[in-house]
Amino acid sequence: MPKVTRPRNEKGEFLVDYEEKVFEDVKAEPGEKALVTFHTVAFEGSIGFVNLLQATRLRRKATRPRSCCTAPA
């Protein structure tokens, strides 16, 4: 089992830098739409949940996301 050798974080410290933006904040132009595709099977809900989170994020960026659900026959 690996051993943690660094000191414990103090209260209020973060493991990542939330202030530095690596990618620009892209906003949608009026009327733009986004397509989120679902390719999943029953009982494989984790990827579907990720796609729903992606659609929620796109909605906050002012796009009109549409979903397309596909699955193996």
C-alpha positions as CSV (number, residue, x, y, z in Angstrom):
1,M,0.0,0.0,0.0
2,P,1.5,3.4,-1.0
3,K,2.1,5.9,1.8
4,V,1.0,9.5,1.7
5,T,4.1,11.6,2.6
6,R,2.8,15.2,2.1
7,P,1.2,17.1,4.9
8,R,-2.6,17.1,5.2
9,N,-4.4,20.1,3.6
10,E,-5.3,22.9,5.9
11,K,-9.0,24.0,6.1
12,G,-9.8,26.2,3.1
13,E,-7.0,24.7,0.8
14,F,-7.9,23.1,-2.5
15,L,-6.3,20.2,-4.4
16,V,-6.8,22.0,-7.7
17,D,-6.5,25.7,-8.8
18,Y,-10.1,26.8,-9.5
19,E,-9.0,30.4,-10.3
20,E,-6.9,29.6,-13.4
21,K,-9.0,29.2,-16.5
22,V,-7.3,26.9,-19.0
23,F,-9.9,27.1,-21.7
24,E,-11.9,30.2,-22.7
25,D,-15.5,30.5,-21.7
26,V,-17.4,29.8,-25.0
27,K,-21.0,31.2,-25.1
28,A,-23.5,30.3,-27.8
29,E,-24.7,32.8,-30.4
30,P,-28.5,33.5,-30.4
31,G,-30.3,30.5,-32.0
32,E,-27.4,28.1,-31.8
33,K,-28.2,24.5,-30.9
34,A,-26.3,21.5,-29.6
35,L,-26.8,17.8,-30.1
36,V,-26.0,15.4,-27.3
37,T,-26.0,11.7,-28.4
38,F,-26.7,8.8,-26.0
39,H,-25.4,5.4,-27.0
40,T,-26.0,3.2,-24.1
41,V,-27.8,0.0,-23.1
42,A,-30.0,-0.8,-20.1
43,F,-28.3,-1.0,-16.7
44,E,-25.4,1.2,-18.0
45,G,-26.6,4.4,-16.4
46,S,-23.3,6.1,-15.7
47,I,-22.7,7.2,-19.3
48,G,-26.2,8.4,-19.6
49,F,-25.8,10.5,-16.4
50,V,-22.6,12.0,-17.9
51,N,-24.6,12.9,-21.0
52,L,-27.3,14.5,-19.0
53,L,-24.7,16.6,-17.1
54,Q,-23.2,17.7,-20.5
55,A,-26.7,18.7,-21.7
56,T,-27.2,20.7,-18.5
57,R,-23.9,22.5,-19.0
58,L,-24.8,23.3,-22.6
59,R,-28.1,24.6,-21.4
60,R,-26.3,27.0,-19.1
61,K,-24.2,28.2,-22.0
62,A,-27.5,29.4,-23.7
63,T,-27.7,26.7,-26.3
64,R,-30.8,24.6,-27.0
65,P,-29.5,21.0,-26.5
66,R,-31.4,18.1,-28.1
67,S,-30.9,14.5,-27.2
68,C,-30.6,11.6,-29.6
69,C,-30.8,8.2,-27.9
70,T,-29.4,5.1,-29.7
71,A,-28.8,1.6,-28.4
72,P,-27.6,-1.7,-29.9
73,A,-30.6,-3.8,-31.2
